[in-house]
Amino acid sequence: GRGVAGQTFNGTPGLIPSKLNAGAEYPLNLTCSMPETISDLQNVNVILMLIDADTDRVINANIAHVEVENAIDEVVDDSTLPVEFFDLQGRRINNPKKGTLLIRKQGSKVRKIIY
């Protein structure tokens, strides 16, 4: 059967630009949690409405299918990735000098170190 997951929605400030151009597309990528009452995520659709903030009138609406991501595509061992060094201004340092305060990045791990 059909159901509603939520009864009110107050909008998300800044989600789309304040000035829109007719005919232009504004792609969105949203993440949300699903209520436990939904048993089949492959059968979920979302209705998106563009509401005029001054008049509270719906000026456009669309239905979108929910794409379910429930698997890990790949596991990467960060220790096998190359190490990069940056100074505190974010500039890459190719030949770090001993005693220098640096940012060390290896894969998704970032640390502040003294080289």
C-alpha positions as CSV (number, residue, x, y, z in Angstrom):
1,G,0.0,0.0,0.0
2,R,0.9,3.6,-0.2
3,G,1.9,5.7,2.7
4,V,3.4,9.0,3.8
5,A,6.7,9.1,5.6
6,G,6.3,12.4,7.4
7,Q,3.5,14.9,7.7
8,T,5.3,18.2,7.5
9,F,8.2,19.7,5.7
10,N,9.7,23.1,6.2
11,G,12.1,23.1,3.4
12,T,15.9,23.2,3.3
13,P,17.4,26.6,3.1
14,G,20.1,27.0,0.4
15,L,19.2,23.8,-1.3
16,I,18.6,25.5,-4.6
17,P,19.8,29.0,-5.8
18,S,17.6,31.9,-4.8
19,K,17.4,33.0,-8.5
20,L,16.3,30.4,-11.0
21,N,16.4,30.5,-14.8
22,A,13.5,29.2,-16.8
23,G,14.3,25.9,-18.4
24,A,17.5,25.4,-16.5
25,E,18.0,22.2,-14.6
26,Y,19.2,22.2,-11.0
27,P,20.3,18.6,-10.1
28,L,20.1,17.6,-6.5
29,N,21.6,14.7,-4.6
30,L,19.9,14.2,-1.2
31,T,20.4,11.8,1.6
32,C,17.8,10.9,4.1
33,S,17.0,8.1,6.5
34,M,14.0,5.9,5.8
35,P,11.4,5.0,8.5
36,E,11.5,1.4,9.8
37,T,8.0,0.9,8.5
38,I,9.3,0.8,4.9
39,S,9.9,-2.8,4.1
40,D,10.9,-2.6,0.4
41,L,13.3,0.3,-0.4
42,Q,13.3,-0.7,-4.1
43,N,9.7,0.5,-4.2
44,V,10.1,4.0,-2.8
45,N,9.5,7.2,-4.6
46,V,9.9,10.8,-3.4
47,I,7.8,13.7,-4.4
48,L,9.7,17.0,-4.8
49,M,7.8,20.3,-4.7
50,L,9.1,23.8,-5.5
51,I,7.0,26.1,-3.3
52,D,7.0,29.9,-3.7
53,A,8.0,31.2,-0.3
54,D,6.0,34.4,-0.7
55,T,2.7,32.8,-1.7
56,D,3.1,29.2,-0.4
57,R,1.9,28.0,-3.8
58,V,3.4,24.9,-5.4
59,I,5.0,26.2,-8.6
60,N,6.5,22.9,-9.8
61,A,6.5,19.3,-8.6
62,N,8.2,16.1,-9.7
63,I,8.4,12.4,-8.6
64,A,11.8,10.7,-8.3
65,H,12.7,7.1,-7.7
66,V,14.9,6.5,-4.6
67,E,18.3,4.9,-5.4
68,V,19.2,2.5,-2.7
69,E,22.9,2.2,-1.7
70,N,23.3,-0.7,0.7
71,A,26.5,-2.3,-0.3
72,I,30.2,-1.5,0.0
73,D,31.7,-1.4,-3.4
74,E,35.3,-1.6,-2.4
75,V,37.5,-1.6,0.6
76,V,40.8,0.3,0.3
77,D,43.7,-0.1,2.7
78,D,45.0,3.5,3.2
79,S,48.4,2.2,4.2
80,T,49.0,1.1,0.6
81,L,48.3,4.6,-0.8
82,P,50.9,7.3,-1.4
83,V,51.7,9.8,1.4
84,E,51.3,13.5,0.6
85,F,52.6,16.4,2.7
86,F,51.1,20.0,2.9
87,D,52.1,23.1,4.8
88,L,49.5,24.8,7.1
89,Q,48.4,27.0,4.1
90,G,47.5,23.9,2.1
91,R,50.4,24.0,-0.3
92,R,51.9,20.6,-1.4
93,I,55.4,20.0,0.0
94,N,57.4,17.6,-2.2
95,N,60.6,17.5,-0.1
96,P,59.7,18.0,3.6
97,K,62.4,19.2,6.0
98,K,63.0,17.7,9.4
99,G,61.4,19.6,12.2
100,T,58.7,21.2,10.0
101,L,55.0,21.3,11.1
102,L,53.1,19.7,8.3
103,I,49.8,18.0,7.3
104,R,50.3,14.4,6.4
105,K,47.6,12.8,4.1
106,Q,47.5,9.1,3.2
107,G,44.2,8.0,1.6
108,S,41.4,9.3,3.8
109,K,43.6,9.7,6.8
110,V,44.9,13.2,7.6
111,R,47.1,14.2,10.6
112,K,49.1,17.2,11.7
113,I,52.7,16.1,12.3
114,I,56.2,17.4,12.9
115,Y,58.3,15.8,10.2
